[in-house]
C-alpha cells in the first residue's frame, strides 16, 4: 500500500470525480481538482449551492460513489491511501475511522427496525466483543447525548419526527467514536435549539477526542459559528478557502460574495413591516385541538402489562385563527408537534378532540368524500419535494395529477393549465421541463414543481411544511420570493411551518411559537423578535445563528 507522510488527519490532493456516463465524449467532472487538509480537532465547513459537488466530495472520501465512477487524485488518512484500502480495511474505515451523517435520515433508517435495533446492529458489526448489556448501555448514553430518551428505544423511524430521526442518525455516527465525522447537511431538518445543542456536542467532541469535522452545509451563519475554516465550492471547484473571519468579512471570490448577500438578505429587517389587518371572519379557525398518541409495546407486552400505555400529547389543546391573505409562521423545535398539527388540520390524522373550521365549515365533522372535495381548497407543500414527487411520473404529469383527481379539467385542458403554471414558477422552457423526471432536477427546481402542484387546483389556503429547509441560501431566497409573488397573484393564505427563525422573520406576518404540543406565544413577527414574552421564545431567539452581527 502506498505510504505518504502527512501531519494532517486527512489530506485530499488534486481530487477529481466523474459519475458514470453513457456518453463517451468529454468527461463531466462533478469534483474538479480539489485539495485541502483536515487536522485533528479541526472543524471545516464546506458551503455552496445544491449541485456544486459538496456531497460528492463527502462520499468520495468514504468511497461511497456509484460503481463505475471515475476518480483521480489522492485521499490520505494518517498516511494511508483511502482509495487503496482492501474490503476488510474499508469496512473498518467506515464507521470506526470516518462516519457519515446524511441529510435525509428516513432513507437511511430501516423502517422495519426499531431505533434500538439500529444501534445494536451498528455496535455488533464493529465491536462484537461487547456484551449485550454493555452495548445497550453505550447506545442509550449516545442517544441521550442527542436528546433521544431511553423510552423511545423500542419505537420505529416512522414514529419519530424528521428532526428526531436526524438525531438518531447523528447518534449512530457517534456510537463508534470515529476520528472524522463527515456531516452532510446534518441539521437541515432540525430547529435552532436542537441544532445548537447537537453542533455544540459535535464541536465539544472534536476538541475532547481530537476528532475532525467536515460540515457540509448551505447555512453560512451556522458554518460561521461552529467551524474554524470555510471552503466555498462552485461548479465542482473549491473557489475559496480560509479561516471563518476572512471568508465572512473579506470574501475575495464573486460567488462567495453572492452567497453572503443572499444569506444576509434573509436577516435584513425591512422598515416597512406592514401587518395584515385582522378581519372579522378567519379563513381557518382551530379550537381546542388535541392529537394524542399512545406508546404501546408488543402484543405480548400489552397482554401482560398492567400499566396504562404512555401518552404523547403531540398537539395539546391548541387554538388560533388565520385570516385571509395572511402568512402565519409556526416555529418550534423538532418533535414539538408542528407537522402533526398541520396533518391534523388537513384531516390526514383524525384529532383526539377539538374542531378545525375552514371557511366556516367544521372539517372534523365531514365524511371522507366531503373532506376529499375540500382538499382542492386546502393544499400542502412538503419539506422534501423529492420524496413527495412520483419518480416514475414526468414533471408535467405530476402537476396535472390533482386536476384529474378532482375532475377540474380533462387531459387537454390540464396540459394547458400545467404549461401556464410551469411558466409562473419559472421552469422554462415549458416543453423541456414538462417531460423531465424529478431526478433530472435540482432541489430548488423540484420544490418549484411541488409549489406548482399545490397551486394547480387554485386553493384558498396552502400549508407549507419546511418548504425551503433543504435549499441553499440563494435558492431559498428565490423560492420565498416566488411564493410571495404567487401569493399576491392567486390571493393565497399561508400557514408556514419552519424551524428557521430568519426565514420566518423574512416571510411571515405573524408568528406562533410551539413547544411540547402547545402554542406558548403568538404575535406580530417584529414583536416576537423584539419583545418576546415567553422564556422558550427567548431561548429560540438566542440560539439562532446570525451573520449580520
N, C-alpha and C positions, 0 to 999 in steps of 0.2 A: 504493500500500500504506500502511496506517495506521502512522504512526511514533509510538511512545510512549517517552519518555525514562525510563530507569531505570538505577540504578547496579548492580543485580543482574545476574548472568549469566542467570538465569531468574526470571521473575516470573509467578506464577499468581494471577489475580484473579477471585473470585466464580464459580469454575468449577462447572458443573452438567452431568452426563451422564446420559442415559437411553438404554437399549438399545431397539432396535426391538421394538414390541409389537403384537400383533393387536388388543388391547383399545384402544378409543378413550376409555376412562374416564380417571380421574386418572393423571397421569404418575408413574411409579415411578422416582425419581432414584437411580441407583447411586452417584453422587457428588453431594453437595448443598451448594453454596455454599462451596467450598474456596478459601482464599487462602494463599499462602506465597511466600517468596523463597529462592533458592539463589544464594549468592555464589561468586566464583572461589575454587577451592581448598577449598570447604566440603563437609563430609560430613554429610548429613542422613539420619537413619533414619526410616522410615515403618513403624509397627507397628500391629497389630490382628489380630483373628481372621479366619479364612477367610470370604470373602463380604462383608467390610466395605468393599470398594472400593479397596484398595491397588493391585492390579494394573490396575484400570480407570484409575486416575489415571496410572500409568506409560504405558499405551497411549494415553491421551488426549493426553499431552504429545507423543507421537510420531505422532499422527494414524493410529493403527493400529486404530481402533474399527470394528466391522462397519458396512457400508453401511446407511444409514437411521437411525443413532444420532442422538439429539438432543443438541447441545452448546451451552451458553450460557456466557458469561464470556470471559475472555482468558487466553492463554498467550503471554508476550512473551519472546523470546530476543534479547538485545543489541539492543533497540529495534525488533525485527521481530516482527510478529504471526504466530505459528506457524499459526494457523487460516486465514491469508490467503495462505500460500505457494503458488505455482503448482507444477505437476508437476515441472519441472526443479529448482527450488529445494528442493522437498520431498525429492527423491531425494538431493541433496547434503546436506540437513539430517540425513537418516537415515544414520548411519554416520560421516560426517565431522564432524558437529556433536554429535549425540546418538546414542549407541549403546545398544542394549538387550540385556541378558543375561537370558534366560528361565530359568524354574525347571527345565523338563524338556528337556534338550538333545536327547534321542533323537527328539523330534517336530520339532525344528528342523534336524536334520542330514539330508542326503540319503543314504539307505542305499547308493546306487549310486555315490557319490563318495568318493574317499579323503580323508583328513584334509588332505593336501597340496593336493588339488584345491579343497577348500573355501576354503583360504587364498588360493590363486592367483586364484580366481574373485572373491573379495571385493576384492583389490587391483586386479585388472584393471578391475573395474567403476568404481572411483573414481580410480585412478591409472594410466590406460592408457599414459602416457609412460614408466613404469618398464620397464627391460629384464627379461627373464625371470629372469636370474641375480640381479639386484638384488631383484626381487620375492620370489624364493625365499629369499634371504639374510634379508630382512626378516621373512618368515614363520617361518623356522626360529628366529631370535632371539626372536621373540614367543612361539612355542610353548615354547621353553626357559625363558622367563620364568615360565610356569605349570607347569614341570616335565614337559613332554612332550618326550622325547629325539628327536633327528633320525631315529633308526632306526625310528620309528613313522610316518614321513611317508607311506608307501605303504599304510597299513592303512585299513580301513573302520570306520565307527562301531560296528558290532556286535562288533568285535574289541577294543573298549575297555570298561573297567568304567564304571559310571554316573558315578563321581567323575571319571574321566579324560575322559569325554565333556563334563562340565561345564567342565573346564579348557580343552578345545578351544573351547567356546562363549565363554569369557571371553577367550581369545586372539583370536578373531575380532572381538570387540568392541574390543580394544585395538589391532588392526592399523592403524587409520586415525588413531590419536592424536586421539580426539574431545575436545570441550570439556566434555561432560557424559556420564556413564555412568548409565543407569537400570538398576540391578541388581535383578531381581525374584527374590528367594529364591535368590541365586547360589551359595550354599554348602550348600543343603539336603542334597544327596547327597554332601557331602564330609566327611571326618574332620577332627578338630580341628587336626591339624598342617598339613594342606594348606589348610584354611580360614584358619588363621592366616597361612600364607605368602602366599596369594592376597590376603587383605584387607590384609596389610602392604604388598604390592606395589601394590594399588589406592590405598591411602591415601598411599603414598610418591609415586605418580604424580600424585595430586591436588595435593600440595604442590609438586612439581617443575614440573608443567605448568600449574598453576593450573586444574586440572580439577575440575568439580563432581561430586559423587557423591550420587545419590538411592538409598539402600539400603533396599529393601522386604524386610521380614523378620518372622518371628514369634518370632525368637530375641532376647529382650530383653537377655540378657547380652552377646551378640555386638554388637548395636547400641550398647549402653552402652560397650563397649570401643573401638569403632572410629569412632564418629560424634561430631560436635561438638554437634549438636542432634537432638532426637527430636520427631516429630509422631505423635500417637496417633489412629487412626481407629476409628470405631464407627458402624455402620449408615449409611455414606456420608458422615458428617460428621467433621471434624477437631475432636475434643473437647478436645484439649490439645496445646500445643507449647511447647518451651522448651529450654534447654541441658540436657545429659545429667544433670548433678548434680541440678538442680531437679526433673526428671521422676522420676529413680530414687530420690531420697532425700526428696522432698517433693511427691508427686503430689497433685493437687487433685481430679481427677475420679474418681468412684466406679469407672468402668470401668478407668481406669489402675491404680487400687489393686488391682482384682481380677486384672488381668493380672500384676502384680508378685507377688501372693500365689501364683498358680498356678505361676509360674516358680520362685519361691523354694522351693515345696513339693518340687520335684524335687531341690533341693540340700540339703534338711534330712536329717541322718543320724538315723535312729530309734535310740533307745537299746537297744531290744530287737531286736538283729540276730541272731536265731537262724538257724543254718545247717542245711542238710539233712544228716542223718547219713548217712555212707557206708554203703550196703547192699552185701551180697555180690555180688548179680547186677545189673550195669548193664543199663539198657534199650537203650542204644546203646554199642557198643564199636568205636572206629575204630583200626585198627592199620596203621602204616607206609603211610598213604595218600599216593599221588602222582598228580598230574594235570599232565602236561607238554604244552605246545603248541609247535609249530614255526612260526616266521615264514618263510613261503616267498614268493618273488617270483612273477611271472607265469610261464606255461609256458615262454616263450622264455628268460627269465632262468634258470629251473631247468635247462633243456636245456644252456645254455652255461656256467653257473657250476660251478666245481669245488669251491666252498665248501660245507660242510655247513650246512643251514638252522639259523638261530639258534633255540635252545630257550628258551621261557619256562617256568620251574617255578612255576606258579600255586599248586599245593599240593605241598609238598616234604617228604615223609616225616613226616606228621602222625599222632600217636596221642593219644587221650584217651578217657575213659569218662564217660558221662552216666547218672545214676541216676534211678529212678522218682520223680516228684514234684519234681524239681529244676528250677531255672531257671539254665542255664549261658549266660552272656553271652560273645559272641565280638566283640572290638573290635580295631580296627586301621585304618590309613589306606586310602583307596580304591586299588584295584589290588593289595592285599596278598594277595588270594585268599579272602576271607570268603565271597562269594557263590558262587565256583567250588567251594569246599568244600561248601557246602550242596547245590548241584546234583549234586555227585558222590556225596554221601551218599544222595540220593534216586534215584541211578542215572539221572538225566536226562543225565548225562555218564558215559561209561564210564571208570573210573580207569585210569591207566597201570599202576599196581600197588597192592598193599595190599588190605585187607579192611574191610568195613563190616558188623558184626554187629548185627542188630536183633532183640531178644527171642531171642537165641541162634542166629539164622539168618544165614548169610553172604549178604547181598544181592547181592554181586558174582557169585555163582555161580548166581543164579536165571535162569530163562528169562524173556523179556519178559512172557508171560502170568502167570507166578507173581509177578513184580515188580508187575504191574498189580494183582493181588489184594492185595498187601501195602500198596499206596498208600492204601487206605482207613484203615489204621492210622497212616500217615505223611502228614501234610498240611503245607501251606506257606501262610504269609501273606506277600504280597509288599509291596514298598515303595510302589508306585503302584497303588492299587486301581482307579483309572480305566482303567489300561492292561490290567488282567487281568480286567475285567468286560466281557462282550459288550454293546456299546451297543445292540444290537437285541433283547436279552432283558430282560424285566422283572426286578426285584429278586427276586421270588418264584421265577421260573423259573431264575435264575442259582444261587440257593441250593439248589433242588431237584435241579439237574443231577447232582451227584455221587451222590445216592441212586439215580437212574435208571441212571447209568453202571455203578455197582457192583451193580445189581439188588437193592438193600436195601429197596425199597418200590415199590408201584405208584403210579399218579398220585394217587389219592385219599389214600393214607397219606402220600405225600411232601408233599402240601399241608398236612396236619395237622402234620407234623414241622417244616415251614418256618414255620408260624404260631407254633409254640412257640419256635422259635429266634429269630424276629424279636422276640418278647416278651423273651427273655433278653438280647438285645444292645441293648435299649432303643429299638427302632424301632417305635413305636406312634403312632397306631392301626394295627394289623397290616394290616387290609384296604386301607388307603390306601397303605402302603409296599410291600405285595406287588405292586401294579400300577404302581409308579413305575419309571422307567428311570434308569440311573446318572447321566445328565446332569442329572437333576432333584434330585440330592442334593449336599450339601456334601461336602468332602473327608473330614471326620470320619464322616459318615453312610456314605459309600462304604466306608471302612475297616471299619465295623461290619458291612456286608454281606459283605466279604471274610472277616471273622472268622467270621461265621455259616456261610458256605460251607465254610470249612475244618473247622468243628466238627460239621457235619451228619452226617458218617459215624461220629461218635464215635471219633476217633483216639486213640492212646496218646501219640504224640509229634507236636508241632507245631513246625516250623522257621519262625521269624519273621525275615524279611529286611528290616530297617529299617522296621518296620511303622508307626512314628509320626513318621518324619523329616520328612514333608511337612505335618505338622499344627502349628497354633499351640499355645502353652503350655497354654491352658485345655483344648483338645480333647485334646492329648497326655495330660494327667493323667487325663481322663475315660476315654480308651481304655485306658490302662495299668491303671487301677483295675478296669475291666470285665474285662480279660484275667486279672487276679489273682482276681477273683470266679469267673470261668468255670473257671479252673484248679482251684480247690477243688471246684466243683460237678461237673466232668467228670473229675477225677483226672488232670489233664494233666501232661505234662513238656514244657518249652520249651527249644529251642536258640534263643537270642535274639541276632541279629546287629544290631549298631548301631555307629555312629561317635560317638554322643553319650555321653560318659562319665558325665554326670549321670543320664541315663536308665538306664544300666547299673547305676549305684550304687543308684538308687531301686528297680530291678526285679529284679535278679539275685542269686542265692545265691553263685555263683562266677563268676569272670571269667577267660577265656583271651585272652591278648594275641597277635595275629598280626602278623608283619612279614615281608615278602618270602617269603610262602608257608610260613613256619614258625610254630609256636606257641612264643614265646620265654619266656612266663611264664604259669602257671595257678595260681590260688589263691582262697581265700575273698575275697569282694568287699572287705570292710573292710581286709584285709591288703594287697590290691592298692593301695588308696588311701592307706594309712598307712605301709606297709612295703615299697613296691615295690623289687624287686631289680634288674631289668634296666634298662639305660640307656634303651632305647626306651620302656619303660613310663613312666619318669620324664619323658621328653620329651613323651609324650602328655598326661600329667597337668599339666605346666607350661604346655601350650598351650591347655588347656580354659578358655574364658571363664567367670568366676564372678561371680554377682550378690552373693551373701552374703559380703562382704568385711569 
